[in-house]
């Protein structure tokens, strides 16, 4: 009887291990963005116009709870570490239908202490079909997004030059 109980425990433990080992994992960046589509959107503006860096692609932008709560304070300083922004990038400038999937997810993750952060953010592009991440270690993304706090940038032009900490919307 004790042998059967031990066998049942071993089988149960093995099953639990396999179940967690086969669970969906996030890609190489280690960021928890699998459920981003239920996060708040950062804007109701239809992002259907070309901009440098994202070219002729329609965009939808989501922010996690940490960033969304910070935005509600009305402050315009630096977002807290742990803020994650996910930008869905679609082929073309037309509003994607429900059945269309983005071609990439452009991810900004606030982590000032990360060795690969630029402007306090990690800049990651996830290829949706393969699930592979590319972490930008240069200043390409951060240099363009630094313009978000200046009065002339894309979209709303930010006339009051509020500090937006690299986020246009």
LUMZA-834917 format. One record per residue (C-alpha): residue number from 1; residue in three letters; x negated, y, z. Coordinates in steps of 0.25 Angstrom, whole numbers, plus 5000, padded with zeros to 4 digits. Layout:
   n res    u    v    w
 NUM ALA    X    Y    Z
...
***
This chain:
   n res    u    v    w
   1 UNK 5000 5000 5000
   2 UNK 4989 5010 5004
   3 UNK 4982 5006 4991
   4 UNK 4995 5010 4983
   5 UNK 4996 5023 4990
   6 UNK 4981 5027 4987
   7 UNK 4983 5023 4973
   8 UNK 4996 5032 4972
   9 UNK 4988 5043 4978
  10 UNK 4977 5042 4969
  11 UNK 4986 5041 4957
  12 UNK 4994 5054 4962
  13 UNK 4981 5061 4964
  14 UNK 4976 5058 4950
  15 UNK 4990 5062 4944
  16 UNK 4989 5075 4951
  17 UNK 4975 5078 4947
  18 UNK 4979 5074 4932
  19 UNK 4991 5083 4933
  20 UNK 4983 5095 4937
  21 UNK 4971 5092 4928
  22 UNK 4981 5092 4916
  23 UNK 4988 5105 4920
  24 UNK 4987 5116 4911
  25 UNK 4975 5124 4913
  26 UNK 4971 5138 4910
  27 UNK 4960 5140 4899
  28 UNK 4946 5143 4902
  29 UNK 4948 5157 4909
  30 UNK 4954 5150 4921
  31 UNK 4965 5160 4921
  32 UNK 4979 5156 4926
  33 UNK 4987 5162 4914
  34 UNK 4995 5150 4910
  35 UNK 5008 5156 4915
  36 UNK 5005 5170 4910
  37 UNK 5018 5171 4901
  38 UNK 5026 5173 4914
  39 UNK 5018 5185 4919
  40 UNK 5022 5199 4917
  41 UNK 5020 5206 4904
  42 UNK 5011 5218 4905
  43 UNK 5019 5226 4895
  44 UNK 5032 5226 4887
  45 UNK 5026 5233 4875
  46 UNK 5025 5224 4863
  47 UNK 5011 5223 4860
  48 UNK 5012 5221 4845
  49 UNK 5001 5231 4840
  50 UNK 4987 5228 4837
  51 UNK 4976 5232 4847
  52 UNK 4961 5230 4846
  53 UNK 4957 5216 4853
  54 UNK 4970 5210 4851
  55 UNK 4972 5214 4836
  56 UNK 4986 5211 4830
  57 UNK 4992 5203 4840
  58 UNK 5004 5204 4849
  59 UNK 5002 5203 4864
  60 UNK 5009 5200 4876
  61 UNK 5003 5203 4890
  62 UNK 5005 5196 4903
  63 UNK 5000 5199 4917
  64 UNK 4999 5190 4929
  65 UNK 5005 5193 4942
  66 UNK 4993 5200 4948
  67 UNK 4992 5210 4937
  68 UNK 5007 5212 4936
  69 UNK 5008 5215 4951
  70 UNK 4997 5225 4950
  71 UNK 5003 5232 4938
  72 UNK 5016 5234 4946
  73 UNK 5008 5242 4956
  74 UNK 5007 5253 4946
  75 UNK 4992 5254 4949
  76 UNK 4982 5256 4937
  77 UNK 4969 5251 4942
  78 UNK 4962 5238 4940
  79 UNK 4971 5225 4940
  80 UNK 4968 5215 4951
  81 UNK 4959 5203 4949
  82 UNK 4968 5192 4945
  83 UNK 4976 5200 4935
  84 UNK 4978 5192 4922
  85 UNK 4984 5198 4909
  86 UNK 4987 5188 4898
  87 UNK 4989 5194 4884
  88 UNK 4996 5185 4874
  89 UNK 4990 5188 4860
  90 UNK 4999 5184 4848
  91 UNK 4996 5183 4833
  92 UNK 5001 5195 4826
  93 UNK 5009 5207 4831
  94 UNK 5023 5202 4831
  95 UNK 5030 5198 4844
  96 UNK 5027 5183 4846
  97 UNK 5039 5174 4846
  98 UNK 5042 5165 4858
  99 UNK 5035 5153 4851
 100 UNK 5022 5160 4847
 101 UNK 5010 5159 4856
 102 UNK 4999 5169 4858
 103 UNK 4986 5166 4851
 104 UNK 4978 5171 4863
 105 UNK 4980 5175 4877
 106 UNK 4971 5187 4881
 107 UNK 4969 5187 4896
 108 UNK 4964 5197 4905
 109 UNK 4961 5192 4919
 110 UNK 4956 5203 4930
 111 UNK 4944 5197 4937
 112 UNK 4934 5207 4940
 113 UNK 4924 5197 4946
 114 UNK 4924 5188 4934
 115 UNK 4911 5188 4927
 116 UNK 4918 5189 4914
 117 UNK 4927 5200 4917
 118 UNK 4927 5213 4909
 119 UNK 4933 5226 4915
 120 UNK 4937 5216 4927
 121 UNK 4945 5207 4918
 122 UNK 4942 5194 4911
 123 UNK 4946 5194 4896
 124 UNK 4951 5181 4891
 125 UNK 4957 5176 4878
 126 UNK 4964 5163 4878
 127 UNK 4966 5156 4864
 128 UNK 4980 5151 4866
 129 UNK 4979 5139 4857
 130 UNK 4967 5133 4863
 131 UNK 4968 5139 4877
 132 UNK 4954 5143 4877
 133 UNK 4949 5156 4884
 134 UNK 4939 5166 4879
 135 UNK 4934 5175 4890
 136 UNK 4929 5188 4885
 137 UNK 4916 5192 4892
 138 UNK 4913 5204 4884
 139 UNK 4919 5217 4885
 140 UNK 4928 5217 4872
 141 UNK 4942 5215 4879
 142 UNK 4938 5224 4892
 143 UNK 4933 5235 4883
 144 UNK 4946 5236 4875
 145 UNK 4955 5234 4887
 146 UNK 4947 5245 4895
 147 UNK 4955 5255 4886
 148 UNK 4968 5251 4893
 149 UNK 4965 5262 4903
 150 UNK 4962 5273 4893
 151 UNK 4973 5282 4887
 152 UNK 4972 5277 4872
 153 UNK 4973 5262 4872
 154 UNK 4983 5254 4864
 155 UNK 4997 5253 4866
 156 UNK 5002 5263 4877
 157 UNK 4990 5272 4876
 158 UNK 4989 5273 4892
 159 UNK 4990 5288 4892
 160 UNK 4987 5289 4907
 161 UNK 4974 5281 4906
 162 UNK 4979 5272 4917
 163 UNK 4969 5262 4922
 164 UNK 4975 5249 4916
 165 UNK 4963 5240 4919
 166 UNK 4961 5235 4905
 167 UNK 4976 5232 4902
 168 UNK 4983 5240 4891
 169 UNK 4997 5234 4895
***
